[in-house]
Amino acid sequence: MTENPGALAQEPPGAPAACLPVRRRRRRARGRVTSILGLTPFAFYVLALLALPTGIALTTAFFDSAGSFTLENVATLFDPLILDTFVSSFWISALTAVVGAVLGALICYALLGARPDGALRMMIESASSVLAQFGGVMLAFAFIATIGVQGLVTSLLRSQFGIDIFADGVWLYQLPGLILPYIYFQVPLMVITFMPALDGLKAQWAEANATLGGSTFTYWRRIAGPILAPAFFGSLLLLFANAFSSYATAAALISQGSQIVPLQIRGALISETVLGRANMAGALALGMIVVMIVVMTAYSILQKRTTRWQR
Amino acid sequence: MTGSSQRGTQRRSLAVSAAPSRLTRGLILGIVGAVFAIPIIAMIEFSFRDGLSGGYTFTHWTGLLDPDSAAKFRSLTTGLTNSLLLAAVTVGVVLLLLLPTMILVQLRFPRLRRVLEFICIIPITVPAIVLVVGLAPVYRFLGGIFGSSIWTLAFAYGITVLPYAYRTLQSNLGALDAITLSEAARSLGASWPNVMWRVLLPNLRRGILAASFISVAVVLGEFTIASLLSRQNLQTAILLISKSDPYVAVIFALLALLLVFLLLLLIGRVGSRRPGAPRRITTRKQTREQTPKPDLTQGVPS
């Protein structure tokens, strides 16, 4: 296991067998206290930088600018305009998550036989890490340069094929313009999150399948498929959540209007100093979190099934 | 079991394991790769454009080397330095706070595993734009303790990367029989630091690397928290300069991408081999990681 097997046996096993249990029990009790102490730094960190800010953000939804309790902010969520934003956010996240998950899983499959420490694998893992977080400003630039009004693809299509992708108006700076940029970061994220599940496929399972006379199809249909399914749908839900909460790309592309929920929150945050709608951002955040909790609960159920195969 | 016979088994099993053929792999990766290269190529093309004239020029690139424009780029260099510092501190937070906690829970508190997982996926449920509203008062308080230097932002980034770091680390830790490994090592007389350093960490190397990869990538791409807390990082600096000079902004976006890519490639290279160790041993270790159990018997002094 280690580079130096002798290091594992530093203590000579010379102690009489009778005193072992007592020593071990005492050591275990002491270890237990130390172990619990070992959990506290992380617990404190999470409390201070996750629980506290979230609590502050959400409780503002139930107070008005004067500081007294109100449900008015929450009631505004059911305004048709706000509901429309939620629907837009929902379908754009679902669409890009499904496309991203399918394409990403395909890449993972293609990498299946590649050596785990080989150059190809390293290259694609690095590229995925970069591109999955290639969000925000840079991604918006890239797509303006590609399919903007003067973009490379736009002008090529126009001059070579006579196709005007903006014949019905420029959609890049509207809601549909988010689809391609979002897929661009969803696919690499799928590669990153789904690849470990494929790595978890044990070579022995394939051998057993082959020994028992199963074909490649049988292997995918009866062994790898069912084992990977929870991981796949889990990753799919992660992708949905990723798109649903994504802010920077939309903020850089769409300068006018608030077509999706995060942009509504930005609007409320910015206007809070001007119009005194101090707590609308909190209410929108609350609505967002309700959606996210539903998605994440489903994710957690799937995850329970995934870990069944990880021992 | 010797390394060479294990390697042989592995090669044979790959043939059975329904891995795609060379052609299929090439086709899939080729097509997807080509489509994903288009926006990058478009950015490169854009950076050479001479305004709207339709011609091309090198002036946007040569302008970068012009000493007169150094002042113009000061915000960009500051942003880049800040982002690199934040990336390093965030990886530190992941490896020094999250990883020990995960190993501890895996070994000593199996019942807390679900709780820890739940905590670690909360940041997905609480998007950055929600978090940032509540972070403002927290940072006013933190500023009193640590001062208002940029690296404190890494505390918030540590939370942002938590789900990704957790998932990559856990898929490694979960596939490993950590309890059996550590109990075996302990029963052979290894101290806990020894178990950690010589048994668990080497087995977790892939997970640790992947978690560091994604943490660095998340931090270098972060925009929301920095911009709404009015801090300067790479992304806010690029947005700032795009308003005065879009070509320079695109060039820097490209350079940043290239830098991150090379950095991650380098980390991956360094990580896949032990410093100073000959290549052959690395390959054998690689095979060992996938079959930890038979190897444990190798460590038993006979």
Boltz contact constraints between the chains, C-beta under 6 A:
constraints:
  - contact:
      token1: [A, 1]
      token2: [B, 199]
      max_distance: 6.0
  - contact:
      token1: [A, 1]
      token2: [B, 295]
      max_distance: 6.0
  - contact:
      token1: [A, 1]
      token2: [B, 296]
      max_distance: 6.0
  - contact:
      token1: [A, 1]
      token2: [B, 299]
      max_distance: 6.0
  - contact:
      token1: [A, 2]
      token2: [B, 198]
      max_distance: 6.0
  - contact:
      token1: [A, 5]
      token2: [B, 299]
      max_distance: 6.0
  - contact:
      token1: [A, 8]
      token2: [B, 185]
      max_distance: 6.0
  - contact:
      token1: [A, 8]
      token2: [B, 188]
      max_distance: 6.0
  - contact:
      token1: [A, 8]
      token2: [B, 190]
      max_distance: 6.0
  - contact:
      token1: [A, 8]
      token2: [B, 299]
      max_distance: 6.0
  - contact:
      token1: [A, 9]
      token2: [B, 188]
      max_distance: 6.0
  - contact:
      token1: [A, 9]
      token2: [B, 189]
      max_distance: 6.0
  - contact:
      token1: [A, 9]
      token2: [B, 301]
      max_distance: 6.0
  - contact:
      token1: [A, 10]
      token2: [B, 189]
      max_distance: 6.0
  - contact:
      token1: [A, 11]
      token2: [B, 189]
      max_distance: 6.0
  - contact:
      token1: [A, 35]
      token2: [B, 104]
      max_distance: 6.0
  - contact:
      token1: [A, 35]
      token2: [B, 108]
      max_distance: 6.0
  - contact:
      token1: [A, 38]
      token2: [B, 104]
      max_distance: 6.0
  - contact:
      token1: [A, 41]
      token2: [B, 97]
      max_distance: 6.0
  - contact:
      token1: [A, 42]
      token2: [B, 97]
      max_distance: 6.0
  - contact:
      token1: [A, 42]
      token2: [B, 101]
      max_distance: 6.0
  - contact:
      token1: [A, 45]
      token2: [B, 97]
      max_distance: 6.0
  - contact:
      token1: [A, 46]
      token2: [B, 119]
      max_distance: 6.0
  - contact:
      token1: [A, 49]
      token2: [B, 155]
      max_distance: 6.0
  - contact:
      token1: [A, 49]
      token2: [B, 159]
      max_distance: 6.0
  - contact:
      token1: [A, 50]
      token2: [B, 159]
      max_distance: 6.0
  - contact:
      token1: [A, 52]
      token2: [B, 138]
      max_distance: 6.0
  - contact:
      token1: [A, 53]
      token2: [B, 131]
      max_distance: 6.0
  - contact:
      token1: [A, 53]
      token2: [B, 134]
      max_distance: 6.0
  - contact:
      token1: [A, 53]
      token2: [B, 135]
      max_distance: 6.0
  - contact:
      token1: [A, 53]
      token2: [B, 138]
      max_distance: 6.0
  - contact:
      token1: [A, 54]
      token2: [B, 126]
      max_distance: 6.0
  - contact:
      token1: [A, 54]
      token2: [B, 134]
      max_distance: 6.0
  - contact:
      token1: [A, 56]
      token2: [B, 134]
      max_distance: 6.0
  - contact:
      token1: [A, 57]
      token2: [B, 130]
      max_distance: 6.0
  - contact:
      token1: [A, 57]
      token2: [B, 133]
      max_distance: 6.0
  - contact:
      token1: [A, 57]
      token2: [B, 134]
      max_distance: 6.0
  - contact:
      token1: [A, 106]
      token2: [B, 28]
      max_distance: 6.0
  - contact:
      token1: [A, 107]
      token2: [B, 32]
      max_distance: 6.0
  - contact:
      token1: [A, 110]
      token2: [B, 20]
      max_distance: 6.0
  - contact:
      token1: [A, 110]
      token2: [B, 25]
      max_distance: 6.0
  - contact:
      token1: [A, 110]
      token2: [B, 28]
      max_distance: 6.0
  - contact:
      token1: [A, 110]
      token2: [B, 29]
      max_distance: 6.0
  - contact:
      token1: [A, 112]
      token2: [B, 19]
      max_distance: 6.0
  - contact:
      token1: [A, 113]
      token2: [B, 14]
      max_distance: 6.0
  - contact:
      token1: [A, 113]
      token2: [B, 19]
      max_distance: 6.0
  - contact:
      token1: [A, 117]
      token2: [B, 272]
      max_distance: 6.0
  - contact:
      token1: [A, 117]
      token2: [B, 286]
      max_distance: 6.0
  - contact:
      token1: [A, 122]
      token2: [B, 268]
      max_distance: 6.0
  - contact:
      token1: [A, 126]
      token2: [B, 261]
      max_distance: 6.0
  - contact:
      token1: [A, 126]
      token2: [B, 264]
      max_distance: 6.0
  - contact:
      token1: [A, 126]
      token2: [B, 265]
      max_distance: 6.0
  - contact:
      token1: [A, 126]
      token2: [B, 268]
      max_distance: 6.0
  - contact:
      token1: [A, 129]
      token2: [B, 213]
      max_distance: 6.0
  - contact:
      token1: [A, 129]
      token2: [B, 214]
      max_distance: 6.0
  - contact:
      token1: [A, 129]
      token2: [B, 217]
      max_distance: 6.0
  - contact:
      token1: [A, 129]
      token2: [B, 264]
      max_distance: 6.0
  - contact:
      token1: [A, 130]
      token2: [B, 217]
      max_distance: 6.0
  - contact:
      token1: [A, 130]
      token2: [B, 260]
      max_distance: 6.0
  - contact:
      token1: [A, 130]
      token2: [B, 261]
      max_distance: 6.0
  - contact:
      token1: [A, 133]
      token2: [B, 217]
      max_distance: 6.0
  - contact:
      token1: [A, 133]
      token2: [B, 218]
      max_distance: 6.0
  - contact:
      token1: [A, 133]
      token2: [B, 221]
      max_distance: 6.0
  - contact:
      token1: [A, 135]
      token2: [B, 221]
      max_distance: 6.0
  - contact:
      token1: [A, 136]
      token2: [B, 223]
      max_distance: 6.0
  - contact:
      token1: [A, 136]
      token2: [B, 235]
      max_distance: 6.0
  - contact:
      token1: [A, 137]
      token2: [B, 235]
      max_distance: 6.0
  - contact:
      token1: [A, 137]
      token2: [B, 238]
      max_distance: 6.0
  - contact:
      token1: [A, 137]
      token2: [B, 239]
      max_distance: 6.0
  - contact:
      token1: [A, 138]
      token2: [B, 253]
      max_distance: 6.0
  - contact:
      token1: [A, 141]
      token2: [B, 250]
      max_distance: 6.0
  - contact:
      token1: [A, 141]
      token2: [B, 253]
      max_distance: 6.0
  - contact:
      token1: [A, 142]
      token2: [B, 39]
      max_distance: 6.0
  - contact:
      token1: [A, 142]
      token2: [B, 43]
      max_distance: 6.0
  - contact:
      token1: [A, 145]
      token2: [B, 42]
      max_distance: 6.0
  - contact:
      token1: [A, 145]
      token2: [B, 43]
      max_distance: 6.0
  - contact:
      token1: [A, 145]
      token2: [B, 46]
      max_distance: 6.0
  - contact:
      token1: [A, 146]
      token2: [B, 39]
      max_distance: 6.0
  - contact:
      token1: [A, 146]
      token2: [B, 42]
      max_distance: 6.0
  - contact:
      token1: [A, 152]
      token2: [B, 42]
      max_distance: 6.0
  - contact:
      token1: [A, 152]
      token2: [B, 45]
      max_distance: 6.0
  - contact:
      token1: [A, 196]
      token2: [B, 171]
      max_distance: 6.0
  - contact:
      token1: [A, 200]
      token2: [B, 175]
      max_distance: 6.0
  - contact:
      token1: [A, 203]
      token2: [B, 13]
      max_distance: 6.0
  - contact:
      token1: [A, 203]
      token2: [B, 17]
      max_distance: 6.0
  - contact:
      token1: [A, 206]
      token2: [B, 13]
      max_distance: 6.0
  - contact:
      token1: [A, 206]
      token2: [B, 16]
      max_distance: 6.0
  - contact:
      token1: [A, 206]
      token2: [B, 17]
      max_distance: 6.0
  - contact:
      token1: [A, 207]
      token2: [B, 13]
      max_distance: 6.0
  - contact:
      token1: [A, 207]
      token2: [B, 16]
      max_distance: 6.0
  - contact:
      token1: [A, 210]
      token2: [B, 16]
      max_distance: 6.0
  - contact:
      token1: [A, 216]
      token2: [B, 18]
      max_distance: 6.0
  - contact:
      token1: [A, 219]
      token2: [B, 18]
      max_distance: 6.0
  - contact:
      token1: [A, 241]
      token2: [B, 124]
      max_distance: 6.0
  - contact:
      token1: [A, 245]
      token2: [B, 127]
      max_distance: 6.0
  - contact:
      token1: [A, 247]
      token2: [B, 129]
      max_distance: 6.0
  - contact:
      token1: [A, 247]
      token2: [B, 224]
      max_distance: 6.0
  - contact:
      token1: [A, 248]
      token2: [B, 223]
      max_distance: 6.0
  - contact:
      token1: [A, 248]
      token2: [B, 224]
      max_distance: 6.0
  - contact:
      token1: [A, 262]
      token2: [B, 129]
      max_distance: 6.0
  - contact:
      token1: [A, 265]
      token2: [B, 129]
      max_distance: 6.0
  - contact:
      token1: [A, 281]
      token2: [B, 133]
      max_distance: 6.0
  - contact:
      token1: [A, 285]
      token2: [B, 130]
      max_distance: 6.0
  - contact:
      token1: [A, 292]
      token2: [B, 125]
      max_distance: 6.0
  - contact:
      token1: [A, 293]
      token2: [B, 125]
      max_distance: 6.0
  - contact:
      token1: [A, 296]
      token2: [B, 125]
      max_distance: 6.0
  - contact:
      token1: [A, 307]
      token2: [B, 174]
      max_distance: 6.0
  - contact:
      token1: [A, 310]
      token2: [B, 174]
      max_distance: 6.0
  - contact:
      token1: [A, 310]
      token2: [B, 175]
      max_distance: 6.0
